[in-house]
């Protein structure tokens, strides 16, 4: 897993949850968050706002894994 690998993946899928990123890269969500923050600071990636139901209504998902990221750079 590298910053460029994350970039390529997000450019392909455009939108991904932390859960799907952790599975795809077989990585710890905390490590991924640190790496994703690099692309957020550069303005290439944005963390999408969750609805109130995300991680709160059914309680089946870990709220820390329901983060959604969107690739916004060209």
Biopython code that builds the backbone (N, CA, C, O; Angstrom):
import numpy as np
from Bio.PDB.StructureBuilder import StructureBuilder

atoms = [
    (1, "UNK", "N", (0.857, -1.174, 0.000)),
    (1, "UNK", "CA", (0.000, 0.000, 0.000)),
    (1, "UNK", "C", (0.898, 1.231, 0.000)),
    (1, "UNK", "O", (1.828, 1.350, 0.797)),
    (2, "UNK", "N", (0.590, 2.136, -0.916)),
    (2, "UNK", "CA", (1.343, 3.381, -1.024)),
    (2, "UNK", "C", (0.374, 4.522, -1.310)),
    (2, "UNK", "O", (-0.788, 4.290, -1.643)),
    (3, "UNK", "N", (0.851, 5.736, -1.180)),
    (3, "UNK", "CA", (0.015, 6.888, -1.503)),
    (3, "UNK", "C", (-0.437, 6.847, -2.958)),
    (3, "UNK", "O", (-1.581, 7.177, -3.270)),
    (4, "UNK", "N", (0.466, 6.441, -3.844)),
    (4, "UNK", "CA", (0.092, 6.358, -5.261)),
    (4, "UNK", "C", (-0.905, 5.229, -5.516)),
    (4, "UNK", "O", (-1.777, 5.353, -6.376)),
    (5, "UNK", "N", (-0.780, 4.138, -4.778)),
    (5, "UNK", "CA", (-1.745, 3.050, -4.903)),
    (5, "UNK", "C", (-3.133, 3.483, -4.466)),
    (5, "UNK", "O", (-4.130, 3.151, -5.108)),
    (6, "UNK", "N", (-3.191, 4.220, -3.380)),
    (6, "UNK", "CA", (-4.475, 4.749, -2.900)),
    (6, "UNK", "C", (-5.051, 5.717, -3.921)),
    (6, "UNK", "O", (-6.248, 5.690, -4.206)),
    (7, "UNK", "N", (-4.202, 6.568, -4.466)),
    (7, "UNK", "CA", (-4.649, 7.541, -5.477)),
    (7, "UNK", "C", (-5.234, 6.827, -6.689)),
    (7, "UNK", "O", (-6.325, 7.174, -7.143)),
    (8, "UNK", "N", (-4.527, 5.839, -7.215)),
    (8, "UNK", "CA", (-5.006, 5.115, -8.395)),
    (8, "UNK", "C", (-6.349, 4.437, -8.127)),
    (8, "UNK", "O", (-7.258, 4.484, -8.955)),
    (9, "UNK", "N", (-6.458, 3.808, -6.961)),
    (9, "UNK", "CA", (-7.701, 3.125, -6.623)),
    (9, "UNK", "C", (-8.858, 4.116, -6.529)),
    (9, "UNK", "O", (-9.926, 3.881, -7.093)),
    (10, "UNK", "N", (-8.647, 5.219, -5.820)),
    (10, "UNK", "CA", (-9.724, 6.198, -5.657)),
    (10, "UNK", "C", (-10.069, 6.905, -6.968)),
    (10, "UNK", "O", (-11.219, 7.294, -7.171)),
    (11, "UNK", "N", (-9.101, 7.074, -7.850)),
    (11, "UNK", "CA", (-9.401, 7.662, -9.157)),
    (11, "UNK", "C", (-10.304, 6.733, -9.965)),
    (11, "UNK", "O", (-11.120, 7.201, -10.759)),
    (12, "UNK", "N", (-10.166, 5.438, -9.770)),
    (12, "UNK", "CA", (-10.989, 4.468, -10.490)),
    (12, "UNK", "C", (-12.397, 4.386, -9.919)),
    (12, "UNK", "O", (-13.376, 4.429, -10.664)),
    (13, "UNK", "N", (-12.503, 4.267, -8.597)),
    (13, "UNK", "CA", (-13.815, 4.042, -7.989)),
    (13, "UNK", "C", (-14.535, 5.341, -7.643)),
    (13, "UNK", "O", (-15.754, 5.337, -7.473)),
    (14, "UNK", "N", (-13.813, 6.445, -7.537)),
    (14, "UNK", "CA", (-14.331, 7.793, -7.241)),
    (14, "UNK", "C", (-14.843, 7.955, -5.815)),
    (14, "UNK", "O", (-14.533, 8.963, -5.179)),
    (15, "UNK", "N", (-15.608, 7.013, -5.291)),
    (15, "UNK", "CA", (-16.148, 7.097, -3.932)),
    (15, "UNK", "C", (-15.937, 5.748, -3.249)),
    (15, "UNK", "O", (-16.232, 4.697, -3.817)),
    (16, "UNK", "N", (-15.419, 5.795, -2.014)),
    (16, "UNK", "CA", (-15.177, 4.555, -1.279)),
    (16, "UNK", "C", (-15.355, 4.788, 0.213)),
    (16, "UNK", "O", (-15.052, 5.865, 0.727)),
    (17, "UNK", "N", (-15.843, 3.777, 0.892)),
    (17, "UNK", "CA", (-15.973, 3.853, 2.348)),
    (17, "UNK", "C", (-14.658, 3.402, 2.983)),
    (17, "UNK", "O", (-13.847, 2.724, 2.352)),
    (18, "UNK", "N", (-14.468, 3.785, 4.220)),
    (18, "UNK", "CA", (-13.275, 3.346, 4.944)),
    (18, "UNK", "C", (-13.264, 1.820, 5.029)),
    (18, "UNK", "O", (-12.211, 1.189, 4.932)),
    (19, "UNK", "N", (-14.428, 1.249, 5.207)),
    (19, "UNK", "CA", (-14.532, -0.206, 5.285)),
    (19, "UNK", "C", (-14.034, -0.858, 3.999)),
    (19, "UNK", "O", (-13.254, -1.810, 4.050)),
    (20, "UNK", "N", (-14.473, -0.358, 2.854)),
    (20, "UNK", "CA", (-14.049, -0.959, 1.580)),
    (20, "UNK", "C", (-12.561, -0.717, 1.326)),
    (20, "UNK", "O", (-11.882, -1.579, 0.768)),
    (21, "UNK", "N", (-12.053, 0.439, 1.727)),
    (21, "UNK", "CA", (-10.621, 0.717, 1.568)),
    (21, "UNK", "C", (-9.787, -0.228, 2.436)),
    (21, "UNK", "O", (-8.762, -0.746, 1.992)),
    (22, "UNK", "N", (-10.231, -0.445, 3.666)),
    (22, "UNK", "CA", (-9.501, -1.323, 4.581)),
    (22, "UNK", "C", (-9.456, -2.755, 4.039)),
    (22, "UNK", "O", (-8.438, -3.438, 4.155)),
    (23, "UNK", "N", (-10.549, -3.195, 3.456)),
    (23, "UNK", "CA", (-10.586, -4.547, 2.884)),
    (23, "UNK", "C", (-9.710, -4.618, 1.638)),
    (23, "UNK", "O", (-8.914, -5.546, 1.492)),
    (24, "UNK", "N", (-9.852, -3.645, 0.740)),
    (24, "UNK", "CA", (-9.104, -3.660, -0.520)),
    (24, "UNK", "C", (-7.595, -3.649, -0.274)),
    (24, "UNK", "O", (-6.855, -4.416, -0.890)),
    (25, "UNK", "N", (-7.144, -2.774, 0.632)),
    (25, "UNK", "CA", (-5.715, -2.646, 0.894)),
    (25, "UNK", "C", (-5.237, -3.544, 2.036)),
    (25, "UNK", "O", (-4.051, -3.559, 2.366)),
    (26, "UNK", "N", (-6.171, -4.295, 2.639)),
    (26, "UNK", "CA", (-5.833, -5.163, 3.767)),
    (26, "UNK", "C", (-5.015, -4.378, 4.796)),
    (26, "UNK", "O", (-3.932, -4.792, 5.210)),
    (27, "UNK", "N", (-5.578, -3.219, 5.198)),
    (27, "UNK", "CA", (-4.848, -2.297, 6.055)),
    (27, "UNK", "C", (-5.693, -1.855, 7.236)),
    (27, "UNK", "O", (-6.921, -1.936, 7.214)),
    (28, "UNK", "N", (-5.021, -1.395, 8.245)),
    (28, "UNK", "CA", (-5.640, -0.846, 9.432)),
    (28, "UNK", "C", (-6.292, 0.501, 9.080)),
    (28, "UNK", "O", (-5.643, 1.333, 8.446)),
    (29, "UNK", "N", (-7.551, 0.742, 9.471)),
    (29, "UNK", "CA", (-8.210, 2.019, 9.165)),
    (29, "UNK", "C", (-7.451, 3.242, 9.688)),
    (29, "UNK", "O", (-7.462, 4.288, 9.039)),
    (30, "UNK", "N", (-6.803, 3.133, 10.830)),
    (30, "UNK", "CA", (-6.046, 4.278, 11.361)),
    (30, "UNK", "C", (-4.883, 4.642, 10.437)),
    (30, "UNK", "O", (-4.610, 5.821, 10.212)),
    (31, "UNK", "N", (-4.208, 3.639, 9.909)),
    (31, "UNK", "CA", (-3.111, 3.879, 8.967)),
    (31, "UNK", "C", (-3.648, 4.504, 7.687)),
    (31, "UNK", "O", (-3.067, 5.452, 7.156)),
    (32, "UNK", "N", (-4.760, 3.967, 7.196)),
    (32, "UNK", "CA", (-5.372, 4.525, 5.988)),
    (32, "UNK", "C", (-5.787, 5.979, 6.197)),
    (32, "UNK", "O", (-5.580, 6.811, 5.314)),
    (33, "UNK", "N", (-6.369, 6.293, 7.349)),
    (33, "UNK", "CA", (-6.785, 7.662, 7.641)),
    (33, "UNK", "C", (-5.603, 8.623, 7.536)),
    (33, "UNK", "O", (-5.721, 9.713, 6.976)),
    (34, "UNK", "N", (-4.470, 8.205, 8.079)),
    (34, "UNK", "CA", (-3.267, 9.042, 8.001)),
    (34, "UNK", "C", (-2.845, 9.259, 6.555)),
    (34, "UNK", "O", (-2.473, 10.368, 6.170)),
    (35, "UNK", "N", (-2.901, 8.208, 5.763)),
    (35, "UNK", "CA", (-2.500, 8.323, 4.362)),
    (35, "UNK", "C", (-3.511, 9.138, 3.561)),
    (35, "UNK", "O", (-3.128, 9.932, 2.701)),
    (36, "UNK", "N", (-4.797, 8.946, 3.838)),
    (36, "UNK", "CA", (-5.837, 9.702, 3.134)),
    (36, "UNK", "C", (-5.760, 11.190, 3.464)),
    (36, "UNK", "O", (-6.113, 12.030, 2.637)),
    (37, "UNK", "N", (-5.303, 11.515, 4.662)),
    (37, "UNK", "CA", (-5.200, 12.927, 5.042)),
    (37, "UNK", "C", (-4.216, 13.665, 4.144)),
    (37, "UNK", "O", (-4.358, 14.868, 3.927)),
    (38, "UNK", "N", (-3.223, 12.958, 3.623)),
    (38, "UNK", "CA", (-2.292, 13.569, 2.664)),
    (38, "UNK", "C", (-3.044, 14.099, 1.442)),
    (38, "UNK", "O", (-2.839, 15.237, 1.020)),
    (39, "UNK", "N", (-3.914, 13.263, 0.882)),
    (39, "UNK", "CA", (-4.667, 13.663, -0.312)),
    (39, "UNK", "C", (-5.734, 14.702, 0.022)),
    (39, "UNK", "O", (-6.066, 15.540, -0.817)),
    (40, "UNK", "N", (-6.271, 14.653, 1.237)),
    (40, "UNK", "CA", (-7.228, 15.682, 1.662)),
    (40, "UNK", "C", (-6.540, 17.043, 1.724)),
    (40, "UNK", "O", (-7.088, 18.036, 1.244)),
    (41, "UNK", "N", (-5.352, 17.098, 2.310)),
    (41, "UNK", "CA", (-4.608, 18.363, 2.412)),
    (41, "UNK", "C", (-4.286, 18.933, 1.046)),
    (41, "UNK", "O", (-4.253, 20.152, 0.879)),
    (42, "UNK", "N", (-4.047, 18.075, 0.065)),
    (42, "UNK", "CA", (-3.740, 18.531, -1.289)),
    (42, "UNK", "C", (-4.988, 18.943, -2.070)),
    (42, "UNK", "O", (-4.883, 19.494, -3.165)),
    (43, "UNK", "N", (-6.172, 18.675, -1.505)),
    (43, "UNK", "CA", (-7.415, 19.050, -2.172)),
    (43, "UNK", "C", (-7.892, 18.054, -3.208)),
    (43, "UNK", "O", (-8.795, 18.358, -3.988)),
    (44, "UNK", "N", (-7.306, 16.871, -3.230)),
    (44, "UNK", "CA", (-7.679, 15.843, -4.204)),
    (44, "UNK", "C", (-8.801, 14.943, -3.701)),
    (44, "UNK", "O", (-9.472, 14.278, -4.490)),
    (45, "UNK", "N", (-8.999, 14.926, -2.413)),
    (45, "UNK", "CA", (-9.923, 13.996, -1.776)),
    (45, "UNK", "C", (-10.737, 14.756, -0.745)),
    (45, "UNK", "O", (-10.229, 15.648, -0.065)),
    (46, "UNK", "N", (-12.000, 14.392, -0.638)),
    (46, "UNK", "CA", (-12.798, 15.000, 0.421)),
    (46, "UNK", "C", (-13.579, 13.918, 1.159)),
    (46, "UNK", "O", (-14.018, 12.919, 0.588)),
    (47, "UNK", "N", (-13.723, 14.164, 2.426)),
    (47, "UNK", "CA", (-14.489, 13.262, 3.276)),
    (47, "UNK", "C", (-15.935, 13.726, 3.189)),
    (47, "UNK", "O", (-16.243, 14.879, 3.490)),
    (48, "UNK", "N", (-16.812, 12.832, 2.781)),
    (48, "UNK", "CA", (-18.219, 13.175, 2.601)),
    (48, "UNK", "C", (-18.943, 13.151, 3.940)),
    (48, "UNK", "O", (-18.581, 12.402, 4.847)),
    (49, "UNK", "N", (-19.952, 13.969, 4.045)),
    (49, "UNK", "CA", (-20.756, 14.001, 5.248)),
    (49, "UNK", "C", (-21.665, 12.785, 5.285)),
    (49, "UNK", "O", (-22.243, 12.386, 4.274)),
    (50, "UNK", "N", (-21.774, 12.214, 6.459)),
    (50, "UNK", "CA", (-22.645, 11.055, 6.641)),
    (50, "UNK", "C", (-24.040, 11.532, 6.981)),
    (50, "UNK", "O", (-24.222, 12.612, 7.543)),
    (51, "UNK", "N", (-25.016, 10.723, 6.639)),
    (51, "UNK", "CA", (-26.370, 11.005, 7.089)),
    (51, "UNK", "C", (-26.487, 10.546, 8.536)),
    (51, "UNK", "O", (-25.613, 9.836, 9.033)),
    (52, "UNK", "N", (-27.538, 10.937, 9.205)),
    (52, "UNK", "CA", (-27.705, 10.527, 10.590)),
    (52, "UNK", "C", (-27.842, 9.017, 10.719)),
    (52, "UNK", "O", (-27.496, 8.448, 11.754)),
    (53, "UNK", "N", (-28.340, 8.369, 9.681)),
    (53, "UNK", "CA", (-28.536, 6.922, 9.739)),
    (53, "UNK", "C", (-27.211, 6.160, 9.657)),
    (53, "UNK", "O", (-27.117, 5.038, 10.155)),
    (54, "UNK", "N", (-26.189, 6.752, 9.039)),
    (54, "UNK", "CA", (-24.909, 6.057, 8.866)),
    (54, "UNK", "C", (-24.251, 5.789, 10.209)),
    (54, "UNK", "O", (-23.873, 6.712, 10.932)),
    (55, "UNK", "N", (-24.126, 4.536, 10.520)),
    (55, "UNK", "CA", (-23.465, 4.136, 11.752)),
    (55, "UNK", "C", (-24.269, 4.435, 13.002)),
    (55, "UNK", "O", (-23.738, 4.361, 14.110)),
    (56, "UNK", "N", (-25.538, 4.771, 12.843)),
    (56, "UNK", "CA", (-26.292, 5.145, 14.016)),
    (56, "UNK", "C", (-27.634, 4.475, 14.195)),
    (56, "UNK", "O", (-28.089, 4.316, 15.328)),
    (57, "UNK", "N", (-28.287, 4.077, 13.112)),
    (57, "UNK", "CA", (-29.643, 3.564, 13.269)),
    (57, "UNK", "C", (-29.697, 2.046, 13.472)),
    (57, "UNK", "O", (-30.440, 1.569, 14.331)),
    (58, "UNK", "N", (-28.946, 1.304, 12.717)),
    (58, "UNK", "CA", (-29.025, -0.158, 12.856)),
    (58, "UNK", "C", (-27.934, -0.700, 13.771)),
    (58, "UNK", "O", (-28.055, -1.811, 14.286)),
    (59, "UNK", "N", (-26.888, 0.061, 13.975)),
    (59, "UNK", "CA", (-25.769, -0.311, 14.839)),
    (59, "UNK", "C", (-25.049, -1.572, 14.387)),
    (59, "UNK", "O", (-24.401, -2.234, 15.197)),
    (60, "UNK", "N", (-25.151, -1.916, 13.105)),
    (60, "UNK", "CA", (-24.462, -3.097, 12.593)),
    (60, "UNK", "C", (-23.073, -2.747, 12.075)),
    (60, "UNK", "O", (-22.203, -3.613, 11.983)),
    (61, "UNK", "N", (-22.868, -1.483, 11.739)),
    (61, "UNK", "CA", (-21.577, -1.043, 11.217)),
    (61, "UNK", "C", (-20.809, -0.296, 12.301)),
    (61, "UNK", "O", (-21.390, 0.426, 13.111)),
    (62, "UNK", "N", (-19.516, -0.482, 12.298)),
    (62, "UNK", "CA", (-18.661, 0.293, 13.183)),
    (62, "UNK", "C", (-18.659, 1.733, 12.679)),
    (62, "UNK", "O", (-18.304, 1.970, 11.525)),
    (63, "UNK", "N", (-19.045, 2.700, 13.511)),
    (63, "UNK", "CA", (-19.096, 4.101, 13.061)),
    (63, "UNK", "C", (-17.770, 4.613, 12.508)),
    (63, "UNK", "O", (-17.761, 5.515, 11.671)),
    (64, "UNK", "N", (-16.659, 4.057, 12.958)),
    (64, "UNK", "CA", (-15.358, 4.493, 12.456)),
    (64, "UNK", "C", (-15.077, 3.976, 11.045)),
    (64, "UNK", "O", (-14.174, 4.472, 10.371)),
    (65, "UNK", "N", (-15.843, 2.987, 10.597)),
    (65, "UNK", "CA", (-15.636, 2.441, 9.259)),
    (65, "UNK", "C", (-16.653, 2.942, 8.246)),
    (65, "UNK", "O", (-16.594, 2.566, 7.075)),
    (66, "UNK", "N", (-17.584, 3.782, 8.676)),
    (66, "UNK", "CA", (-18.610, 4.282, 7.758)),
    (66, "UNK", "C", (-18.209, 5.601, 7.108)),
    (66, "UNK", "O", (-19.019, 6.218, 6.417)),
    (67, "UNK", "N", (-16.972, 6.039, 7.317)),
    (67, "UNK", "CA", (-16.504, 7.254, 6.658)),
    (67, "UNK", "C", (-16.520, 7.020, 5.140)),
    (67, "UNK", "O", (-16.180, 5.936, 4.665)),
    (68, "UNK", "N", (-16.914, 8.036, 4.405)),
    (68, "UNK", "CA", (-16.953, 7.949, 2.949)),
    (68, "UNK", "C", (-15.993, 8.986, 2.375)),
    (68, "UNK", "O", (-15.987, 10.139, 2.806)),
    (69, "UNK", "N", (-15.190, 8.577, 1.412)),
    (69, "UNK", "CA", (-14.233, 9.463, 0.774)),
    (69, "UNK", "C", (-14.533, 9.548, -0.712)),
    (69, "UNK", "O", (-14.881, 8.555, -1.351)),
    (70, "UNK", "N", (-14.389, 10.767, -1.257)),
    (70, "UNK", "CA", (-14.634, 10.995, -2.677)),
    (70, "UNK", "C", (-13.406, 11.654, -3.308)),
    (70, "UNK", "O", (-12.894, 12.654, -2.805)),
    (71, "UNK", "N", (-12.949, 11.080, -4.410)),
    (71, "UNK", "CA", (-11.828, 11.653, -5.154)),
    (71, "UNK", "C", (-12.367, 12.784, -6.001)),
    (71, "UNK", "O", (-13.273, 12.569, -6.806)),
    (72, "UNK", "N", (-11.837, 13.977, -5.842)),
    (72, "UNK", "CA", (-12.375, 15.149, -6.534)),
    (72, "UNK", "C", (-11.398, 15.762, -7.526)),
    (72, "UNK", "O", (-11.786, 16.646, -8.290)),
    (73, "UNK", "N", (-10.152, 15.325, -7.541)),
    (73, "UNK", "CA", (-9.157, 15.857, -8.477)),
    (73, "UNK", "C", (-9.303, 15.185, -9.830)),
    (73, "UNK", "O", (-9.864, 14.096, -9.946)),
    (74, "UNK", "N", (-8.798, 15.839, -10.825)),
    (74, "UNK", "CA", (-8.842, 15.294, -12.188)),
    (74, "UNK", "C", (-7.673, 14.391, -12.423)),
    (74, "UNK", "O", (-7.531, 13.834, -13.511)),
]
sb = StructureBuilder()
sb.init_structure("model")
sb.init_model(0)
sb.init_chain("A")
sb.init_seg("    ")
for serial, (resi, resn, name, xyz) in enumerate(atoms, 1):
    if name == "N":
        sb.init_residue(resn, " ", resi, " ")
    sb.init_atom(name, np.array(xyz, "f"), 0.0, 1.0, " ", f" {name:<3s}", serial, name[0])
structure = sb.get_structure()
